[in-house]
């Protein structure tokens, strides 16, 4: 129904903003990542998603089309509603989510309020095929395809060393070439130390 809304940012709240477009103020529920890119009084364009549920009608706003596409994929997962999907996008970028799915890394979702390990495992299982062909997952897929098994082992090792799942996943994905798990871990640790 709504593709995007372009107008002036009137207000920014904790989880929403108001954009005035053609004399109408649209209240859009947004992730913290989207809200951090908005400035009151400045023009903005947000991609929109209208969510109709049993007890509410809500308009969600996203800074990029990739973020909206990932939101739609997340709400398509069993028992994931718009609130948890928004919280997920507040903590992780669409590329981080794609990388977590492609490397089978449920620990990447540890910082998401309302999402435990079982829910994270369900997200990974249900998004595996949807993410591999998406544009948000294409960059992550290229990095994850080469040695998915050793990348998963390296992420698990970094998590055991105390790094959070998202940081571990990003560091391992940033390593270009490594033939052994040990080499991959060492290069990822160097990146994390910077």
N, C-alpha and C positions, 0 to 999 in steps of 0.2 A: 504494500500500500504506500509506504514512504520509502524512497530510495536514499535521499539525503536532505539535510536541512542546512541552508546557508544563511547566515545572518550575523547579528552582533551579540556577543556574549553579555548578557545582562547580569547574571548571578552565577556564582560557583559555590556549591555546598559540599558536604562531606561525601555524598555519593551521587550527586546530580548537578545539573546546570540548567540555566534557562537561556535559550537563544531566541532573540526577537527576529522574526523574518516576516516582512510585509505586514507589520502591525500586529502580528500574533506572537505571543510568547510561548514557545514550546519547552516543556520541562522534559529533559532527557536524563535517564538514569545512566551513569557512566562508570567505567572502571577508573581507579586512581591513576592509571597510566594515561588515559585520555584527559582526565581533569587537569593533570600536571602540564599539559600542553596548551591549555586555554588561558586567556588573559581577559579579565573583565574590560568591557568597552572596545575590544578589538573584534574584527570580523573572524568568523570561523565557519568551517564546513564540516559537519558531522554526518557520517553514514548512519542510517536509522534502521531499527528493527522494532516493529510493533508486536508486542507479546500479549495475547489474550488468554487469560486463564479463567478458572471457575469463579474466582472472587476479585479479579483485578484486570485492568487494561493498563499496560505500561509501555512507554516509548523509551527504547534504549538507544544511546548514541555512542558512536565509535569514531576515533580519529582516522583510522584507515579501513579500507575495504577488507584487508587481510584479518584485522581484528574482528570485524563483523562476521566474516566467514567462519572463523574459529569459534566464535560465540554460538553460531548456529549449529556447528558440529557438536559442541559441548552439550547444548540443550537437547540434542538428539540422542544422547547417551541415557540409558535407563537410570532413573532416579536422580538425574542431574537437572536441577531447575535453573531459571535465569539468575537467581541470587548467587548460587555456587559458581555458575559459569562466569558471572561478572567478577566475583572474588578471585577466581582462577586467573582471569586476564588482568587483575590488579597486581598479582604477584609475578606472573610469568608472561612473557611476550608470546605471540603466536608461534614464532620460530622455536622458542624454548619448549613449548608444548609439543610441537611436531618432533623435535629432537628427543624429548622424553618418551614419546610414543614409539619412535623408530628404534631407539636404543633400549626399549623395555625398562625404563627407569622410573618406577613408582615413587622413589624418594624425592624426585624433583617436585612433587606436589605436596611435600611435607609442610610447607609454609602457608598453604591455602586453608583458611578457616572453613570448617564444615566438611573437609575432605580427608578421610582416613586412608590407610593403605589399601583396604579392600575396595573402596570407591575409586582410588587412583588406578588400581589394577583393572577395574572394570572399564575405566576411561581408556586405558591403553589397549585393552582387548577390543573394544568396540570401535576405536578410531584407527586401528592399525591399517585397514584398507583405505579408509577415507583420507588419511593424512598422506599416505605414500604417493598419491596422484595429485595432491593439491599444490598450488603455487607456494603456499607458506611452508610446505614440507619439502619442496624440491631442493633448496639449499641444504637443509638439514639431512635430507636423504642421501645426497651425494657424499656427505661427510660420514654418515652412519653406515652406508652400504659396505665400505671397505672394512672388513674385519669386524662385523657387528658383534661377534662373540667376544673378541678381545676388548672391544670398546665397553661392552657391558661389564666385563670383569674389572676393567680399569675404573669405571664409575663406582662399582661396589667397593673397590679398595679405597678410593678417595673418601667415600662416605664413611667407611670404617675408620679412616684417619681423622674424622671429625668435620669434614666439609659438608655443606648442605648439598642436596641432590641436584638442584638447579645449577649451582656453581660448578659442581663436578662434571655435569653433563656438558656445560659450555666449554670448560677447559679441555675435556677429552675431544670434543668436536673441533676445537681450534687446532689440534695437532694434525698436521698434514699427513706424515708418513711414519708409521711405526710397525715393525714386523712382530715384535714381542710385547706382551702385556707389560713387562717391566719397563721397557723403553717408553711405552705410551704413558705409564704412570709418572715416570721421571719428567718427561716433557710437559705433562699436564701440571705437575707440581711446580715446575719453573714458571709456567704461565700464572698459576695461582699466587705465586710469591710476588709477582710484580704489582 
